[in-house]
Amino acid sequence: RTGVGAVLNAKGETVGTVGEVGMADYQCVRYGAGHYCEMLWVEFKRAKCPGDSGGRLRSEQKVWLRDERARGGTCLVVSDLVEFLDWYRRSIGAR
């Protein structure tokens, strides 16, 4: 699981951060031959239930996903695990 976190020194003082604001929850990597790999970013959101609008993307997440897609990244927002697994098997899992 990815995320933005603090980097602490031996005294417990914050000396930097890791990650980017708004980045997806998970980064999935599959290595191929040579210097080749496939990467998938997945942002999980709570599913919609009766009387509930479900999980929503924060504005920073929308910006991060837009920018990553513009760089050629494959990014998904998932609120239904069954649909995600079906998509994965049909597209990436079949490679």
Summary of the structure (lengths in Angstrom):
residues: 95
radius of gyration: 16.3
end to end distance: 23.8
largest distance: 50.1
contacts: 204
relative contact order: 0.17
helix: 23%
strand: 29%
